[in-house]
Amino acid sequence: MASCPHDYALKKLEYLSLVSKVSSELESHVGFSDKILAEFITEMGCNSNTVDEFNAKLKENGAVLPDYFVRTLLTVIHAILPPKPPNKESKAENAGDSKKSKSKALAIADDKNRSKELEKRIEMEMRDKMDRDRERGRRDRDGERDRSRHKDQSKEEDDRREYGRREEIGIESEIMRMTGIIGIGQEQGPG
């Protein structure tokens, strides 16, 4: 199987981007940058699995850098180009271990039937949720109607009471006027 030219171009672009990033990190932390030095550091970082290993390689080549900066450089390098496994035997062992450590749900292979089953399940859950929301909306509207109905009944009762009070006051004042009774503190004038 021949590799696609686009894959090669993409890998090359990633590598150049990484070299540029390492170069800018060198400029900001050390005060100078060089493309060849950045490529050299990038290659050492790609071939190192740990910070200690990377730091030792840098010191072998005469670069004494602060630990935080070495850690930063290795993090940047591994983020774009992860380290290559040393040999095939360890890779096979790691693959076997990772399969054992996966949860059962992750071990299920995805195929067309499984994806259709998941789509149906999601669709059913969405329908159930929409039905519940719709039912909740009906209950809320019914509750609002009940509250407004009770509110209207309370208003009518208040109006009746107020009307009754007005009638009583009106009748009392009429009776007082007719009988000639005058309120306290008022004198009856000459007749």
PEDA-V421512 format. One record per residue. N is the residue number from 1. RES is the residue in one small letter. SS is DSSP state (H for helix, E for strand, C for the rest). PHI is phi in whole degrees, 0 to 359 (NA if undefined). D_LAST is the distance of its C-alpha to the last C-alpha in Angstrom with 1 decimal. Layout:
BEGIN
N_RES_SS_PHI_D_LAST / N_RES_SS_PHI_D_LAST
END
This chain:
BEGIN
1_m_C_NA_129.1 / 2_a_C_280_128.9 / 3_s_C_281_126.0 / 4_c_C_286_123.7 / 5_p_H_298_124.1 / 6_h_H_293_120.3 / 7_d_H_298_120.4 / 8_y_H_298_123.0 / 9_a_H_296_120.9 / 10_l_H_294_117.8 / 11_k_H_298_119.7 / 12_k_H_297_121.1 / 13_l_H_296_117.7 / 14_e_H_300_116.3 / 15_y_H_297_119.2 / 16_l_H_296_118.8 / 17_s_H_297_115.1 / 18_l_H_295_115.9 / 19_v_H_299_118.5 / 20_s_H_297_116.0 / 21_k_H_295_113.4 / 22_v_H_297_116.0 / 23_s_H_298_117.0 / 24_s_H_290_113.4 / 25_e_H_296_113.0 / 26_l_H_299_116.2 / 27_e_H_298_114.9 / 28_s_H_285_111.6 / 29_h_H_262_113.1 / 30_v_C_256_116.6 / 31_g_C_107_116.3 / 32_f_C_213_118.8 / 33_s_C_219_119.4 / 34_d_C_215_122.5 / 35_k_H_297_122.7 / 36_i_H_293_126.0 / 37_l_H_297_124.7 / 38_a_H_297_121.5 / 39_e_H_295_123.7 / 40_f_H_297_125.9 / 41_i_H_295_122.9 / 42_t_H_299_121.4 / 43_e_H_297_124.7 / 44_m_H_297_124.9 / 45_g_H_293_121.3 / 46_c_H_294_121.9 / 47_n_C_268_124.9 / 48_s_C_250_123.1 / 49_n_C_264_121.0 / 50_t_C_233_119.5 / 51_v_H_295_118.3 / 52_d_H_298_121.1 / 53_e_H_296_123.7 / 54_f_H_296_122.3 / 55_n_H_297_122.2 / 56_a_H_297_125.8 / 57_k_H_296_127.0 / 58_l_H_296_125.3 / 59_k_H_293_126.9 / 60_e_H_300_130.3 / 61_n_C_263_130.0 / 62_g_C_90_128.9 / 63_a_C_260_125.1 / 64_v_C_254_123.2 / 65_l_C_238_119.5 / 66_p_C_298_116.5 / 67_d_H_302_115.7 / 68_y_H_298_112.2 / 69_f_H_287_113.8 / 70_v_H_297_116.5 / 71_r_H_297_113.9 / 72_t_H_297_111.8 / 73_l_H_300_114.9 / 74_l_H_294_115.9 / 75_t_H_297_112.4 / 76_v_H_297_112.3 / 77_i_H_296_115.8 / 78_h_H_289_115.2 / 79_a_H_293_111.9 / 80_i_H_266_113.8 / 81_l_C_235_117.2 / 82_p_C_298_117.3 / 83_p_C_295_120.5 / 84_k_C_275_123.3 / 85_p_C_294_124.5 / 86_p_C_297_127.9 / 87_n_C_208_129.8 / 88_k_H_288_129.5 / 89_e_H_298_129.9 / 90_s_H_293_126.9 / 91_k_H_295_124.9 / 92_a_H_295_125.8 / 93_e_H_296_124.8 / 94_n_H_296_121.5 / 95_a_H_295_120.8 / 96_g_H_296_121.5 / 97_d_H_294_119.2 / 98_s_H_291_116.4 / 99_k_H_293_116.5 / 100_k_H_291_116.3 / 101_s_H_278_113.4 / 102_k_C_293_111.3 / 103_s_C_284_108.5 / 104_k_H_300_109.0 / 105_a_H_295_106.4 / 106_l_H_283_108.4 / 107_a_H_280_111.6 / 108_i_C_287_110.5 / 109_a_C_286_112.2 / 110_d_C_270_110.1 / 111_d_C_226_111.4 / 112_k_H_298_109.8 / 113_n_H_296_108.9 / 114_r_H_296_107.2 / 115_s_H_292_105.3 / 116_k_H_295_104.1 / 117_e_H_299_103.1 / 118_l_H_294_101.1 / 119_e_H_298_99.5 / 120_k_H_297_98.4 / 121_r_H_298_97.0 / 122_i_H_296_95.0 / 123_e_H_298_93.8 / 124_m_H_296_92.7 / 125_e_H_297_90.9 / 126_m_H_294_89.1 / 127_r_H_298_88.0 / 128_d_H_301_86.8 / 129_k_H_296_84.8 / 130_m_H_295_83.3 / 131_d_H_297_82.4 / 132_r_H_297_80.7 / 133_d_H_296_78.8 / 134_r_H_297_77.8 / 135_e_H_296_76.6 / 136_r_H_298_74.7 / 137_g_H_296_73.0 / 138_r_H_297_71.9 / 139_r_H_299_70.5 / 140_d_H_296_68.6 / 141_r_H_295_67.2 / 142_d_H_298_66.2 / 143_g_H_297_64.5 / 144_e_H_295_62.6 / 145_r_H_297_61.4 / 146_d_H_299_60.4 / 147_r_H_297_58.5 / 148_s_H_291_56.7 / 149_r_H_296_55.9 / 150_h_H_295_54.4 / 151_k_H_296_52.5 / 152_d_H_295_51.1 / 153_q_H_296_50.1 / 154_s_H_296_48.4 / 155_k_H_295_46.5 / 156_e_H_297_45.3 / 157_e_H_297_44.2 / 158_d_H_298_42.3 / 159_d_H_298_40.6 / 160_r_H_297_39.6 / 161_r_H_299_38.2 / 162_e_H_297_36.2 / 163_y_H_297_34.9 / 164_g_H_298_34.0 / 165_r_H_295_32.0 / 166_r_H_297_30.1 / 167_e_H_298_29.4 / 168_e_H_298_28.2 / 169_i_H_296_25.9 / 170_g_H_297_24.6 / 171_i_H_293_24.0 / 172_e_H_299_22.4 / 173_s_H_293_19.9 / 174_e_H_293_19.2 / 175_i_H_298_18.7 / 176_m_H_297_16.4 / 177_r_H_294_14.2 / 178_m_H_287_14.4 / 179_t_H_275_13.8 / 180_g_C_86_10.8 / 181_i_C_282_13.3 / 182_i_C_243_13.4 / 183_g_C_296_16.7 / 184_i_C_298_18.2 / 185_g_C_87_17.7 / 186_q_C_250_14.3 / 187_e_C_257_11.3 / 188_q_C_272_7.8 / 189_g_C_284_6.0 / 190_p_C_298_3.6 / 191_g_C_317_0.0
END
